[in-house]
Amino acid sequence: MGITTLVYVIVSIRYYPDNILKTLTKSIIQVVSVAPITVGGTIIIVSLLQHSLGAKLPWDRILRIFLTIGIIVEFLYGLYNYVGVKGI
């Protein structure tokens, strides 16, 4: 799970050369603004899995689902910003 967390942090970073404060600020804003989408997707997927399995999922499995959804959303949003959209 450590590798998944590291990948999530890497795709969440918005890098600005020669400006560490702006990099840190924009990265935190990015994580906070995308968090509701990630949490919502996690809730939906976990509830569907729990309903279909008939049992509660362990916390480590829920955290893996959260990180996987977070990586996907952050990567796609990063690509969206990278191709020239003036949102960041």
N, C-alpha and C positions, 0 to 999 in steps of 0.2 A: 504494500500500500504506500510505502515511502516513495517509490518511483512514480506512481500515479500522482501523488501530491506534488512532487517536484515538476512533473510535466504540466500540471495545472498552474503552478506558479510561473513557469516559463512562458506559457501561452498567454498569461494575464499581464505580463509586463509590456508596457508601452514605452519603448526606448527613445530617448532624445539625446543624441551625442552632445557631450560637453555640458550637460545640464542635468545633474543628478536629482536636484530638487523637483524639477518638472517631471522627470521620469517617475519618481516616487509618487508625486501628487496625481498624475494622470493614471498610473497603475492602480492606485487605491480607488480613485473615482471609477475606473473601469470595472473593478471587482464588485464594488457596491452597486453600480448601476445594472450589472448583469445578474447579480445574485437572486433577485426575485424570479427571473426566468428559470434559473437553475433549480431553485428550491421548489418552484411550482411543478416543473417537470419531474423532479424526484418524487414529490408527493403523489403525483398521478401514476407514475410507473410502479412505485412501491405499493400503492393501494391496489393496483391491478394484479400485481404479483401475489400479494397477500390474499386477495380474494380468490385467485385461481388455485393457489396452493393450499389455502385453508389454514395457514399457520403464519405467525409473525416472523418477519425476517430479522436476522441478527443485525446489530448495529454496524458491524464491520461491512456487511453486505450493503446496507443502506448508504454508508459513507462511500463505498466504491461506486455505487450508482450515481451519487451526487457528483463525485469527481469526474466520472466519465461524461456525464451530461455537461458539466462545467467545461471540460476540455473541448468538447465539440462546439459548444456555444461560443466560448472565447476564441477558438480558432476561426470559426466562421465570421465572427464580428471583427476580428483582427484583419482577415482578408478583405472584408467590406471596407474597412478604413484604409487599408494599404493601397487599394486600387484607385484611390483618388477622391474619395468622398471626404468633404471637409467637416467631419463631425468631431474630430478630436483636437 
